[in-house]
Amino acid sequence: MFRSYLRAVAVPFVVIASLSLAACGGSAAPATTAPASGGGTGASAAEGAVKATLKEFTITLAPTSAKAGAVKVDATNAGTLPHELIFVKSDLAADKLAVKDGNVDMNALKAAGTIAQFDAGKSASGSFTLTAGKYVVFCNIAGHYVGGMRTTFTVE
């Protein structure tokens, strides 16, 4: 009972406190961004196109897998805060990356692809060459990863 109460009170507090630091946050990962292209019919995984929707505090990918090679990611920020999108090849569960000072500690990780921070209501895209394996996809603005902005992606 106490644990449920603590979780209900502490998690929102930590997220709100972390958001106050968001303006100072960011990622050391290199950015690859371009304005999102318009239109389209929702490309399949076989074509290597992925639609990403980011909002507080979720990331939705469609599809959740693709074939190895060039993968284009079209991201839309449907939230009210700035977000970014980072792909890291890892066998770890999405919630098990090392965190330091409210961000994923990128010192031991190498980003396979990054869409740099972009504002609410905007879109951005990136094209990455991804090899077969499991990826953790997350927003690394302070507090966003720990707030739940993370998911997995598989490359076959």
Backbone torsions as a table, in degrees:
resi	resn	phi	psi	omega
1	MET	NA	-51.9	-179.8
2	PHE	-61.6	-39.2	-179.6
3	ARG	-62.4	-41.8	177.6
4	SER	-63.7	-43.7	178.6
5	TYR	-62.2	-45.1	-179.9
6	LEU	-60.9	-44.5	179.7
7	ARG	-63.2	-41.9	-178.8
8	ALA	-65.4	-31.1	-178.9
9	VAL	-93.4	-44.1	-173.1
10	ALA	-71.6	-42.6	-176.4
11	VAL	-61.4	-51.0	177.8
12	PRO	-60.8	-36.4	178.8
13	PHE	-62.0	-46.3	-179.6
14	VAL	-63.2	-42.5	179.5
15	VAL	-62.8	-46.5	-179.7
16	ILE	-63.6	-43.8	178.7
17	ALA	-62.8	-40.1	179.9
18	SER	-66.3	-37.1	-179.6
19	LEU	-63.6	-30.8	178.9
20	SER	-66.2	-20.3	178.2
21	LEU	-95.7	-2.3	-173.3
22	ALA	-57.5	-34.3	-179.5
23	ALA	-63.9	-23.1	178.7
24	CYS	-94.4	-8.9	-175.2
25	GLY	-78.2	-170.1	179.6
26	GLY	143.0	-170.8	-175.2
27	SER	-132.3	146.1	176.0
28	ALA	-85.4	-3.1	-177.8
29	ALA	-72.4	145.9	178.3
30	PRO	-65.8	145.8	-176.7
31	ALA	-99.2	141.2	172.7
32	THR	-133.9	101.1	-177.6
33	THR	-135.3	158.2	174.4
34	ALA	-156.1	154.8	176.3
35	PRO	-59.3	142.4	179.6
36	ALA	-67.6	142.4	177.2
37	SER	-81.9	155.2	-176.7
38	GLY	-84.4	170.3	170.6
39	GLY	60.2	-163.8	178.8
40	GLY	112.8	160.1	-176.7
41	THR	-111.1	15.3	-179.6
42	GLY	81.7	81.2	-175.7
43	ALA	-62.1	151.6	179.7
44	SER	-85.4	167.3	179.2
45	ALA	-61.5	-33.3	-179.4
46	ALA	-62.8	-28.9	178.8
47	GLU	-84.2	-9.4	176.5
48	GLY	81.5	13.3	179.9
49	ALA	-101.2	137.1	-179.1
50	VAL	-128.8	134.6	173.6
51	LYS	-100.0	128.7	178.8
52	ALA	-119.6	130.8	175.3
53	THR	-117.2	123.8	-178.0
54	LEU	-115.0	134.7	172.1
55	LYS	-159.0	170.0	-176.9
56	GLU	-70.7	120.1	-15.2
57	PHE	-121.5	70.2	-179.3
58	THR	-138.7	156.5	170.4
59	ILE	-128.8	126.9	176.9
60	THR	-116.8	125.0	178.4
61	LEU	-111.5	140.2	175.7
62	ALA	-143.6	114.2	-2.4
63	PRO	-77.2	178.8	-179.5
64	THR	-100.2	10.8	176.7
65	SER	-153.0	162.3	179.3
66	ALA	-154.6	165.7	175.0
67	LYS	-79.6	150.5	178.7
68	ALA	-59.1	146.4	-179.8
69	GLY	124.5	-151.2	-178.6
70	ALA	-71.4	126.8	178.4
71	VAL	-126.8	122.6	176.3
72	LYS	-96.1	133.4	179.0
73	VAL	-118.9	121.7	174.9
74	ASP	-106.0	113.2	-175.1
75	ALA	-108.7	138.3	176.7
76	THR	-122.3	129.6	176.9
77	ASN	-92.4	98.5	-179.9
78	ALA	-91.5	7.6	-178.6
79	GLY	-94.2	-164.8	-179.8
80	THR	-112.9	-1.8	-179.6
81	LEU	-120.9	159.1	173.1
82	PRO	-63.9	149.2	176.9
83	HIS	-140.3	166.8	173.0
84	GLU	-140.3	170.3	-178.0
85	LEU	-137.3	124.0	-178.8
86	ILE	-125.7	132.7	175.0
87	PHE	-105.4	124.5	177.4
88	VAL	-127.6	126.4	177.1
89	LYS	-73.1	123.8	-176.2
90	SER	-163.9	143.6	173.8
91	ASP	-88.6	-2.5	178.5
92	LEU	-71.8	153.4	171.5
93	ALA	-63.5	153.9	-175.6
94	ALA	-56.7	-30.7	-177.8
95	ASP	-94.9	12.4	-175.0
96	LYS	-110.7	9.3	177.3
97	LEU	-70.7	147.4	179.9
98	ALA	-66.8	134.5	-179.4
99	VAL	-116.5	136.9	176.8
100	LYS	-138.2	126.0	178.4
101	ASP	55.0	39.3	174.8
102	GLY	84.5	0.7	179.6
103	ASN	-126.4	158.3	170.3
104	VAL	-64.0	132.5	179.0
105	ASP	-76.3	103.1	-176.0
106	MET	-80.5	-3.2	-178.8
107	ASN	-60.3	-35.3	-178.1
108	ALA	-99.4	3.2	-176.3
109	LEU	-120.0	157.0	174.8
110	LYS	-124.3	122.5	178.9
111	ALA	-70.6	128.4	176.2
112	ALA	-85.0	-20.1	178.4
113	GLY	-169.0	143.5	-178.5
114	THR	-140.8	135.1	166.2
115	ILE	-110.4	114.2	-175.1
116	ALA	-62.0	161.8	-178.9
117	GLN	-47.9	133.2	175.8
118	PHE	-140.3	152.5	-169.9
119	ASP	-75.2	160.5	176.1
120	ALA	-56.6	140.6	178.7
121	GLY	80.3	-1.1	-178.3
122	LYS	-106.3	169.1	176.0
123	SER	-128.1	155.8	176.3
124	ALA	-151.2	161.7	179.4
125	SER	-142.4	163.2	176.8
126	GLY	-152.7	152.1	175.0
127	SER	-119.2	127.5	-175.0
128	PHE	-128.6	148.9	172.0
129	THR	-97.6	111.2	-175.7
130	LEU	-112.6	134.5	177.4
131	THR	-93.1	163.1	-178.7
132	ALA	-57.6	139.3	178.0
133	GLY	147.7	-174.4	179.2
134	LYS	-98.3	143.0	179.9
135	TYR	-128.6	145.8	168.4
136	VAL	-103.2	131.0	-178.4
137	VAL	-117.0	128.6	-173.8
138	PHE	-154.4	165.3	170.7
139	CYS	-101.2	127.5	-175.9
140	ASN	-107.7	22.6	170.8
141	ILE	-72.3	140.9	-173.1
142	ALA	-45.6	123.7	176.4
143	GLY	87.5	-16.6	-175.2
144	HIS	-73.0	-44.4	178.4
145	TYR	-61.2	-49.6	-178.9
146	VAL	-67.9	-21.8	176.7
147	GLY	-79.5	-7.6	176.1
148	GLY	118.4	1.7	-178.4
149	MET	-81.9	77.2	-179.0
150	ARG	-158.5	150.8	176.8
151	THR	-158.9	-179.3	178.8
152	THR	-117.2	158.7	179.9
153	PHE	-145.4	138.8	-178.7
154	THR	-117.2	134.8	175.6
155	VAL	-114.5	126.1	-176.0
156	GLU	-98.9	NA	NA
